[in-house]
Amino acid sequence: MSFNGTSNLPISITLVENISISLKSTFPEKHSVSDLVRWASNILQKHNIDSPRLDAEIILSHLLSCKRIGLYTHPDKPVDNATAILFKNAIQKRARRVPLQYINNLANFMSLEFYVDERVLIPRPETELLVEAVIKLSQTMPDKREIVIVDIGAGSGNIAVTLAKNIDKARIFATDISPDALAVAKINAQKHNMLDKITFLCGDTFQPLEKVGIESKIDFIVSNPPYISSNEFNTLQKEVKDHEPYAALISGQDSLQMFKRIITNTNIWLKPNGYIVFEVGENQAVKVSRLIGGTGCFKKAYFIKDYQQIRRIVIARKEETFWTKLSLREDIV
């Protein structure tokens, strides 16, 4: 989910210097697995990281291209100097709250690995519910025809790529206002051999689709748009607030700005019986469903709850118009 490649808030120079001095003065001369993990765990604990040893192990196992269990089965394994320096730098980043996914440039989503950096949001488990819902709904459609899907706010490409891999007849258009985000999305599409099924377009919401010729031909409009209010920004975790792209998080003072902009145009683009599928924030499902209902074009929306029993996914199906129903009747010549 990303709509703009904005820069992140600056980190205190004093904090960085203090972390650097601390790391430099305590870094072990012996570069064994156990020594490095022990050192890193202590550093991260001093900087109030919630799971210091786990984070240290995840970073080191990634650099060594091994599973975490390998750190326990070979605790005395020597680590070469170049890798030890990379590990030291990575721990320095984690100490100032850079998310693990950005440090390792890796995020898991529906059992797939995605490249991520600070140009895009980190994929969340809740978004898997959106993808799973679209996959299930696609299975109710005729097997022989193409299924056209538009992903608004493609970000890392996790939604578009996963749908492309799981829906054989999918033809996907993924839009984002951020060229930087689309660059990341293309990396992931290429990584998973899905470039031929996805068209990436740079622009705001539906604007880049205007010359594609898919008006009233879309089966699914899906989006995990920004859904945090500007007033809530300072309450976010430092990992999110200081490092993830602001414009991919914030949607005006009421947190509903992007939903309103997308919903206003859905009737133009969706085919009759097409679906709109949103991921929404806590306490937003009813508000978003009312916005959808206000168009007069959709059947009653329904919700899917996440792992904390929060209504996280909103799904609505477009009504057939009167004239569409007439054209489908066999007795009309």
C-alpha positions as CSV (number, residue, x, y, z in Angstrom):
1,M,0.0,0.0,0.0
2,S,1.8,3.1,-1.1
3,F,0.7,6.3,-2.8
4,N,3.8,8.4,-2.5
5,G,7.5,8.0,-2.2
6,T,8.0,10.5,0.6
7,S,11.1,10.7,2.8
8,N,10.9,9.6,6.4
9,L,11.4,11.7,9.5
10,P,15.0,12.4,10.5
11,I,16.6,10.4,13.3
12,S,18.4,12.3,16.1
13,I,22.1,12.6,15.2
14,T,22.9,12.3,18.9
15,L,21.1,9.0,19.1
16,V,22.9,7.6,16.1
17,E,26.3,8.7,17.5
18,N,25.5,7.1,20.9
19,I,24.5,3.9,19.2
20,S,27.7,3.9,17.1
21,I,29.9,4.5,20.1
22,S,28.2,1.8,22.1
23,L,28.5,-0.7,19.2
24,K,32.2,0.2,18.5
25,S,33.2,-0.1,22.1
26,T,31.6,-3.5,22.8
27,F,31.9,-5.4,19.5
28,P,33.5,-8.8,20.1
29,E,36.9,-9.6,18.7
30,K,36.0,-13.2,18.3
31,H,33.4,-13.6,15.5
32,S,31.7,-16.8,16.4
33,V,27.9,-17.2,16.0
34,S,27.3,-17.4,19.8
35,D,29.5,-14.4,20.5
36,L,27.8,-12.2,17.9
37,V,24.3,-13.2,19.0
38,R,25.2,-12.5,22.6
39,W,26.7,-9.1,21.8
40,A,23.7,-8.1,19.6
41,S,21.1,-9.3,22.1
42,N,22.7,-7.1,24.8
43,I,22.8,-4.1,22.5
44,L,19.2,-4.4,21.4
45,Q,18.1,-5.0,25.0
46,K,19.8,-1.7,26.0
47,H,17.8,0.1,23.3
48,N,14.5,-1.4,24.5
49,I,13.9,-3.7,21.5
50,D,11.0,-6.0,22.5
51,S,12.6,-9.3,21.3
52,P,16.4,-8.6,21.2
53,R,17.7,-12.2,20.9
54,L,15.1,-13.2,18.3
55,D,15.8,-10.1,16.2
56,A,19.6,-10.8,16.4
57,E,19.1,-14.4,15.3
58,I,16.9,-13.4,12.4
59,I,19.4,-10.9,11.1
60,L,22.4,-13.2,11.5
61,S,20.7,-16.3,10.0
62,H,19.7,-14.2,7.0
63,L,23.3,-13.0,6.5
64,L,24.5,-16.5,6.8
65,S,21.8,-17.9,4.5
66,C,20.8,-20.5,7.1
67,K,17.8,-21.3,9.3
68,R,17.7,-20.0,12.9
69,I,18.1,-23.6,14.1
70,G,21.5,-23.6,12.5
71,L,22.7,-21.0,14.9
72,Y,22.0,-23.3,17.8
73,T,23.5,-26.5,16.2
74,H,26.7,-24.6,15.3
75,P,27.2,-22.0,18.0
76,D,31.0,-22.0,17.6
77,K,31.0,-21.6,13.9
78,P,33.3,-18.7,12.9
79,V,31.8,-15.8,11.0
80,D,34.0,-14.1,8.4
81,N,35.0,-10.5,9.0
82,A,32.9,-9.1,6.1
83,T,29.8,-10.8,7.4
84,A,30.5,-9.7,10.9
85,I,30.7,-6.0,9.8
86,L,27.4,-6.4,7.9
87,F,25.9,-7.8,11.0
88,K,27.2,-5.0,13.2
89,N,25.7,-2.4,10.8
90,A,22.4,-4.2,10.7
91,I,22.2,-4.3,14.5
92,Q,22.9,-0.6,14.5
93,K,19.9,-0.1,12.3
94,R,17.7,-2.2,14.4
95,A,18.8,-0.3,17.6
96,R,17.3,2.8,16.1
97,R,14.1,1.0,15.3
98,V,14.5,0.2,11.6
99,P,12.1,-2.7,11.0
100,L,13.7,-6.2,10.4
101,Q,12.0,-6.4,7.0
102,Y,13.9,-3.3,5.8
103,I,17.1,-4.5,7.2
104,N,16.9,-7.9,5.5
105,N,15.0,-6.5,2.5
106,L,12.6,-9.4,3.0
107,A,8.9,-9.8,3.9
108,N,6.8,-13.0,3.9
109,F,3.3,-12.9,2.5
110,M,1.1,-15.9,1.9
111,S,4.2,-18.2,2.0
112,L,6.0,-16.0,-0.7
113,E,9.0,-13.9,-0.2
114,F,8.9,-10.2,-1.2
115,Y,11.7,-7.7,-1.5
116,V,10.9,-4.6,0.6
117,D,12.7,-1.3,1.5
118,E,11.6,2.0,2.8
119,R,9.9,3.0,-0.4
120,V,7.0,0.7,0.4
121,L,4.9,-0.5,3.4
122,I,5.7,-3.8,4.9
123,P,3.1,-6.4,4.0
124,R,0.9,-7.4,6.9
125,P,-0.8,-10.7,7.7
126,E,-4.2,-9.0,7.7
127,T,-3.9,-8.3,4.0
128,E,-3.7,-12.0,3.3
129,L,-7.4,-12.1,4.2
130,L,-8.1,-9.7,1.3
131,V,-6.2,-11.9,-1.2
132,E,-7.8,-15.1,0.1
133,A,-11.3,-13.6,-0.3
134,V,-10.6,-12.5,-3.9
135,I,-9.2,-15.9,-4.8
136,K,-12.3,-17.6,-3.4
137,L,-14.6,-15.3,-5.3
138,S,-12.7,-15.7,-8.5
139,Q,-13.4,-19.5,-8.3
140,T,-17.1,-18.8,-8.7
141,M,-16.6,-17.2,-12.1
142,P,-16.7,-18.9,-15.5
143,D,-13.5,-20.9,-16.1
144,K,-13.0,-19.8,-19.7
145,R,-13.0,-16.1,-19.4
146,E,-10.3,-13.6,-18.3
147,I,-10.7,-12.1,-14.8
148,V,-9.7,-8.5,-14.8
149,I,-8.4,-7.1,-11.5
150,V,-7.3,-3.6,-10.5
151,D,-5.1,-3.2,-7.5
152,I,-5.1,0.5,-6.4
153,G,-2.1,1.4,-4.3
154,A,0.1,-1.5,-5.3
155,G,3.0,-0.8,-3.0
156,S,5.4,-3.7,-2.9
157,G,3.1,-5.6,-5.3
158,N,2.3,-8.3,-2.7
159,I,-1.4,-8.2,-3.5
160,A,-1.1,-8.1,-7.3
161,V,1.7,-10.7,-7.5
162,T,-0.1,-13.2,-5.1
163,L,-3.3,-12.9,-7.0
164,A,-1.5,-13.4,-10.3
165,K,0.1,-16.6,-9.0
166,N,-3.2,-18.0,-7.6
167,I,-5.7,-17.0,-10.3
168,D,-4.9,-18.6,-13.7
169,K,-7.1,-16.3,-15.8
170,A,-6.1,-13.1,-14.0
171,R,-5.2,-10.0,-15.9
172,I,-4.1,-7.5,-13.3
173,F,-3.6,-3.7,-13.5
174,A,-1.6,-2.4,-10.5
175,T,-1.6,1.4,-10.0
176,D,0.4,3.6,-7.6
177,I,1.1,7.3,-7.5
178,S,4.7,6.5,-6.4
179,P,7.2,5.6,-9.1
180,D,9.5,4.3,-6.3
181,A,6.9,1.9,-5.0
182,L,6.2,0.6,-8.6
183,A,9.9,0.0,-9.0
184,V,9.8,-2.3,-5.9
185,A,6.6,-4.0,-7.2
186,K,8.2,-4.8,-10.5
187,I,11.1,-6.3,-8.7
188,N,8.7,-8.7,-7.0
189,A,6.7,-9.4,-10.1
190,Q,9.9,-10.4,-11.9
191,K,11.1,-12.4,-8.8
192,H,7.9,-14.5,-9.0
193,N,7.7,-14.6,-12.9
194,M,4.4,-12.7,-13.0
195,L,5.4,-9.7,-15.2
196,D,3.4,-11.0,-18.1
197,K,0.2,-11.0,-16.1
198,I,0.5,-7.6,-14.4
199,T,0.5,-4.2,-16.0
200,F,2.0,-1.5,-13.7
201,L,0.7,2.0,-14.1
202,C,1.9,5.2,-12.4
203,G,-0.8,7.6,-11.3
204,D,-3.5,8.5,-8.8
205,T,-6.3,6.0,-8.2
206,F,-8.1,5.3,-11.6
207,Q,-6.3,8.1,-13.6
208,P,-3.7,5.8,-15.2
209,L,-6.4,3.4,-16.4
210,E,-8.1,6.0,-18.6
211,K,-6.3,4.9,-21.7
212,V,-6.4,1.2,-21.1
213,G,-10.0,0.6,-22.2
214,I,-11.3,-1.4,-19.3
215,E,-14.2,0.8,-18.2
216,S,-17.1,-1.4,-17.1
217,K,-14.9,-4.5,-17.7
218,I,-13.3,-4.9,-14.3
219,D,-14.2,-7.9,-12.1
220,F,-12.4,-6.9,-9.0
221,I,-11.3,-3.5,-7.7
222,V,-9.1,-4.3,-4.7
223,S,-7.2,-1.9,-2.4
224,N,-5.4,-1.7,0.9
225,P,-5.3,2.1,0.9
226,P,-3.9,4.5,3.6
227,Y,-6.4,4.3,6.4
228,I,-4.8,6.1,9.4
229,S,-5.8,9.6,10.3
230,S,-3.3,12.4,10.5
231,N,-4.2,12.8,14.2
232,E,-3.2,9.2,14.9
233,F,0.2,9.4,13.3
234,N,2.2,10.3,16.5
235,T,0.6,7.3,18.3
236,L,2.2,4.8,15.9
237,Q,5.2,2.6,16.8
238,K,8.6,4.2,16.0
239,E,9.2,1.4,13.5
240,V,6.2,2.5,11.5
241,K,6.2,6.3,12.2
242,D,9.9,6.8,11.6
243,H,10.5,4.4,8.7
244,E,7.5,3.5,6.6
245,P,6.3,5.9,3.9
246,Y,4.0,8.6,5.4
247,A,1.7,8.9,2.4
248,A,1.1,5.2,2.3
249,L,-0.2,5.3,5.9
250,I,-2.2,8.6,6.3
251,S,-5.5,9.4,4.7
252,G,-6.6,12.8,5.9
253,Q,-8.0,13.9,9.2
254,D,-10.9,11.4,9.1
255,S,-8.8,8.5,7.7
256,L,-11.4,7.9,5.0
257,Q,-10.1,10.2,2.2
258,M,-8.8,7.4,0.0
259,F,-11.9,5.2,0.4
260,K,-14.1,8.1,-0.7
261,R,-12.0,8.8,-3.8
262,I,-12.0,5.2,-4.9
263,I,-15.7,4.5,-4.1
264,T,-16.8,7.6,-6.0
265,N,-15.5,6.1,-9.3
266,T,-16.2,2.4,-8.9
267,N,-19.5,2.5,-10.9
268,I,-17.6,3.6,-14.0
269,W,-15.1,0.9,-13.9
270,L,-16.7,-2.2,-12.4
271,K,-18.8,-4.5,-14.6
272,P,-22.2,-5.6,-13.3
273,N,-21.7,-8.2,-10.5
274,G,-18.1,-7.1,-10.1
275,Y,-16.7,-6.7,-6.6
276,I,-15.0,-4.0,-4.6
277,V,-12.7,-5.4,-1.9
278,F,-11.1,-3.2,0.7
279,E,-8.8,-3.7,3.7
280,V,-9.9,-1.2,6.4
281,G,-8.7,0.0,9.8
282,E,-10.3,-0.7,13.2
283,N,-13.8,0.7,13.5
284,Q,-13.9,1.7,9.8
285,A,-15.8,-1.3,8.3
286,V,-19.3,0.1,8.9
287,K,-18.3,3.6,7.8
288,V,-16.8,2.3,4.5
289,S,-19.8,0.1,3.9
290,R,-22.1,3.1,4.2
291,L,-19.9,5.0,1.7
292,I,-20.3,2.1,-0.7
293,G,-24.1,1.9,0.0
294,G,-24.4,5.6,-0.7
295,T,-23.6,5.1,-4.3
296,G,-26.8,3.2,-4.9
297,C,-24.9,0.7,-7.1
298,F,-24.0,-2.1,-4.7
299,K,-25.7,-4.9,-2.8
300,K,-25.2,-4.9,0.9
301,A,-21.6,-5.1,1.9
302,Y,-20.3,-7.8,4.2
303,F,-17.2,-8.2,6.4
304,I,-14.4,-10.6,7.1
305,K,-12.8,-10.4,10.6
306,D,-9.1,-10.6,11.2
307,Y,-7.3,-12.7,13.9
308,Q,-8.2,-10.2,16.6
309,Q,-11.9,-10.3,15.6
310,I,-11.7,-6.8,14.0
311,R,-13.8,-6.3,10.8
312,R,-10.8,-6.0,8.5
313,I,-12.1,-6.7,5.0
314,V,-15.1,-5.1,3.3
315,I,-16.6,-6.7,0.2
316,A,-19.5,-5.4,-1.9
317,R,-20.9,-6.6,-5.2
318,K,-22.2,-4.3,-7.9
319,E,-25.8,-4.5,-8.8
320,E,-26.9,-5.3,-12.3
321,T,-28.6,-2.2,-13.9
322,F,-32.1,-2.4,-15.2
323,W,-30.9,-2.3,-18.8
324,T,-28.3,-4.9,-18.2
325,K,-31.0,-7.3,-16.9
326,L,-33.1,-6.6,-19.9
327,S,-30.3,-7.4,-22.3
328,L,-29.8,-10.8,-20.5
329,R,-33.4,-11.9,-21.0
330,E,-33.9,-14.5,-23.6
331,D,-37.3,-13.1,-24.7
332,I,-35.8,-9.7,-25.7
333,V,-35.0,-9.6,-29.5
